[in-house]
Amino acid sequence: MSGLQRPPDCPQLSVRQDAYPFDRAQFPKDRTPQPVRVVTVEIVEGRVRGRGEAVAYDRFGETLEEVIDTIERLGDEVAKGMNRKSLQRTLPPGAARNALDCAFWDFDAKRQESAVANMIGLGNTHRVVTAVRLISGTPAEMAVRAAEETHRPILKLNLGEADDLDRIVAVHRAAPKAQLIVDAQERWSPAQLAAWMPHLPGLGVILLEQPLPAGQDAALAGIRRDVPIAADESCFEIRALDGLVGRYDAVTIKLDKVGGLTAALALAEAARDVGLRIAVSADWCSSLAIAPAVLLAQEAEWVDLDAPLFLSRDRQPGLRYDGSLLYPPSVSLWG
């Protein structure tokens, strides 16, 4: 078909699956990671194009195919005028709403010849320091990786094993100047948490994410918090906040989990109103998914947005990293 195809006279929705390979050098030699599979959404009207990206959120039992199917079913609604506000009523939290919501933000900014940062009242944006994760392994393996990353100010450990304290000790000894964010991924018991917590400040830990399974939050009320504890899986929408006060110190916001930038901004504001601090994180993805999270991270205390650093191929243009410094996205990428 000719490239001179007539532009659509109403917003057109398209969705596809993309894959981005990992840089093998970033992983142990005995591990071959599969490419990151993402959902890419585009909303196009004439010469205006908005994009969003999401990754199926395993914790919700999502699959990439289901996310794509959910988005495709909304093509007619987008053409009829669906917007960010009506999207919140149409889809629940999750990857499908995230991809569409971020595409709407990008689309609206370009249609208005503005920037999302201005639309949400940020004004000038700045670089943020992101944690960089250490690929999980034995304590000895993680120590080797940590020794290679001693230039990083903050390292992220995704844990959840019986020897987790040994892993933290090993990483701290190998990179004693690095601050550590520890994500226990719902796999610690109250007894482990109580026993290990007093050791964490001296090991450089500045944040502990979701130590207990979601639903067991009440146990935190009786445990001393020597370092801040953030709710991740225990908090994916505003109505969860009431059950966190007095048990957690912070909430970890992921766009795929909460269902987009619109919901993330509202959750961050509501969390601050009840005295909870903000961490911003993301799973494996490309720069397109990280870009809106960088705006959310402008006012966060902890940032974990390192995924593009582990890819051998990223979006072009992608985000700019200078060591652990992450720059705001260019409008040619998103926003």
Secondary structure, 3 states (H helix, E strand, C coil): CCCCCCCCCCCEEEEEEEEECECHHHCCCCCCCCCEEEEEEEEEECCEEEEEEECCCHHHCCCHHHHHHHHHCCHHHHHCCCCHHHHHHHCCCCHHHHHHHHHHHHHHHHHCCCCHHHHCCCCCCCCEECCEEECCCCHHHHHHHHHHCCCCCEEEEECCCCCHHHHHHHHHHHCCCCEEEEECCCCCCHHHHHHHHHHCHHHCEEEEECCCCCCCHHHHHHCCCCCCEEECCCCCCHHHHHHCECCECEEEECHHHHCCHHHHHHHHHHHHHCCCEEEEECCCCCHHHHHHHHHHHHHCCEEECCHHHHECCCCCCCCCEECCEECCCCCCCCC
